[in-house]
Amino acid sequence: MKYSDNQRIQKIYENAEKLQNYINEHGITRDDLLNDYAIQWLVTTPLYNIGEHVYYLSDEYKTAHPEIQWFMIAGLRHRLVHDYDGTNWNIIADVILEELPVLINQIKELL
């Protein structure tokens, strides 16, 4: 199914919000993200989905909103999918705990 840019932005927001809510509701910590294999698996699916939708946003849309690091988000998805064994969980913990709330606010402004 081909999504419009607006539909993709909505999907990115929904996935990010669900992930953020789960992290908060379950009190997931940096230590959990670094050491708990089940938590690592849990967070990767929403990150894949967010990255996939970002990757397929039109170049025009991404250019019109340069405040969001589209390239980094799509790149993270590719690294997680294609180099899973090489995942640096410190970086993923930073993304989840520090960058995700920022992204949610940025995306919310686009809706």
C-alpha positions as CSV (number, residue, x, y, z in Angstrom):
1,M,0.0,0.0,0.0
2,K,1.3,3.4,-0.9
3,Y,0.8,6.0,1.8
4,S,0.8,9.8,1.4
5,D,3.3,11.9,3.3
6,N,0.6,12.9,5.7
7,Q,-0.4,9.3,6.3
8,R,3.3,8.4,6.9
9,I,3.7,11.3,9.4
10,Q,0.6,10.0,11.2
11,K,2.1,6.5,11.3
12,I,5.4,7.8,12.6
13,Y,3.7,9.7,15.3
14,E,1.5,6.7,16.4
15,N,4.5,4.4,16.5
16,A,6.6,6.8,18.4
17,E,3.9,7.6,20.9
18,K,3.1,3.9,21.5
19,L,6.8,3.2,22.1
20,Q,7.2,6.2,24.4
21,N,4.1,5.3,26.4
22,Y,5.3,1.7,26.8
23,I,8.7,2.8,28.0
24,N,7.1,5.2,30.5
25,E,4.4,2.8,31.7
26,H,6.8,0.0,32.3
27,G,9.6,2.1,33.8
28,I,12.1,0.9,31.3
29,T,15.6,2.2,32.1
30,R,18.8,2.6,30.2
31,D,20.1,-0.5,32.0
32,D,17.1,-2.5,30.7
33,L,17.8,-1.3,27.2
34,L,21.4,-2.3,27.5
35,N,21.0,-5.7,29.0
36,D,17.5,-7.1,28.6
37,Y,17.2,-9.0,25.3
38,A,13.4,-9.0,25.4
39,I,13.3,-5.3,25.8
40,Q,15.8,-4.9,22.9
41,W,13.5,-6.9,20.7
42,L,10.5,-4.9,21.9
43,V,11.9,-1.5,21.0
44,T,13.3,-2.5,17.6
45,T,10.0,-3.1,15.9
46,P,8.6,0.4,16.4
47,L,12.0,1.8,15.4
48,Y,11.9,-0.2,12.2
49,N,8.5,1.0,11.4
50,I,9.3,4.7,12.1
51,G,12.5,4.4,10.0
52,E,10.6,2.7,7.1
53,H,8.0,5.4,7.0
54,V,10.6,8.1,7.2
55,Y,12.6,6.5,4.3
56,Y,9.6,6.6,2.1
57,L,8.6,10.2,2.8
58,S,8.9,12.3,-0.4
59,D,12.1,14.2,-0.8
60,E,10.0,17.4,-1.1
61,Y,8.4,16.7,2.3
62,K,11.8,16.1,4.0
63,T,13.3,19.2,2.4
64,A,10.4,21.3,3.6
65,H,11.0,20.1,7.2
66,P,14.8,20.1,7.7
67,E,14.5,20.5,11.4
68,I,14.0,16.7,11.7
69,Q,16.9,14.5,11.1
70,W,15.2,12.3,8.5
71,F,18.5,10.8,7.2
72,M,19.5,9.7,10.7
73,I,16.2,8.1,11.4
74,A,16.0,6.1,8.2
75,G,19.7,5.2,8.7
76,L,19.0,3.8,12.1
77,R,16.3,1.5,10.7
78,H,18.7,0.2,8.1
79,R,21.4,-0.4,10.7
80,L,19.0,-2.3,13.0
81,V,17.7,-4.4,10.1
82,H,20.9,-5.2,8.3
83,D,23.5,-5.1,11.2
84,Y,21.5,-6.3,14.1
85,D,24.4,-8.1,15.7
86,G,26.4,-4.9,15.5
87,T,23.8,-2.8,17.3
88,N,25.3,-0.3,19.8
89,W,22.7,-0.4,22.5
90,N,24.1,2.7,24.1
91,I,23.1,4.6,21.0
92,I,19.6,3.0,21.0
93,A,19.2,3.9,24.6
94,D,20.0,7.5,23.8
95,V,17.6,7.5,20.9
96,I,14.8,6.0,23.0
97,L,15.3,8.0,26.2
98,E,16.5,11.4,24.7
99,E,15.7,11.7,21.1
100,L,12.3,10.0,20.9
101,P,10.5,12.6,23.0
102,V,12.0,15.4,20.8
103,L,10.8,13.6,17.7
104,I,7.3,13.1,19.0
105,N,7.1,16.9,19.6
106,Q,8.4,17.7,16.2
107,I,6.1,15.3,14.5
108,K,3.1,16.6,16.5
109,E,3.7,20.0,15.1
110,L,3.5,18.6,11.6
111,L,0.1,17.0,12.2
